[in-house]
Amino acid sequence: MILDAFRMTDKVAIVTGASRGIGLGSAIALAEAGADVVLAARREDVLEEAAKEVRARGRRALVVPTDVTAAADLDRLLARALEAFGRLDVLVNNAGGYPPRIALALTDDEFVEAYRFNVVSALHLSRGAAPHLARTRGAIVNISSAMSHCVDTGFVAYGAAKAALNHMTRLLAHEWAPRVRVNALAVGATMTDALEAFVGAGDLLARMTEKTPMGRLATPEDIAASVLFLASPASSWITGKILEVDGGAPASTWPYPMSGGLEDVT
């Protein structure tokens, strides 16, 4: 049956940023499809709560506190996963992000920091995981953003980093085909805890919803369903692609206008 192609029975997945939001949703989706999950994020206490969700679905969970900007932490994450499970089938590079900051206020160090968090971390972990994924004909799913191709004020660091992640996805897919598939999701506005704390249920949320053709923001489960598709055999003939999961939004849905800082220059 076609549904069998979505099954991940006894496969092993690493998910970074797995304690909340899209990462947690992805870990749960993979567990429901039959995978054991290695959960990585900074806070061990929150990760343990996420692990309960995986175990409640009858799958094994391994908690590995990880700062993805620290190469030694990423190496330890991979080593712990292989030690515990002896194989690797899926890597979900979900950890990332960067706060809005206009270019005139952005320092070189902050720009580099955005790349280290969103791109370098994904490359480091993908490079280490690739030989193990090749043995299982596994898959890498990178969580990118609609801001990688949309424009708005304040997103030079974040948008450029996610655009780099997109093209890195294509390049790695080319280098590692056919043994390892590498794809990304360009995710639109998703109602995670972080976004909810910012927009709440008021005017900002209404403005974002107005700009989204589907009439609502994404849930973590919306994104997790696409993660499962790209991680599973259902997408076995797809690699090097950026799947836009954005509710049909043709442009940025960011609801908070910012000044670029040059308006008063004469």
Summary of the structure (lengths in Angstrom):
residues: 266
radius of gyration: 18.2
end to end distance: 67.1
largest distance: 67.1
contacts: 945
relative contact order: 0.15
helix: 49%
strand: 16%
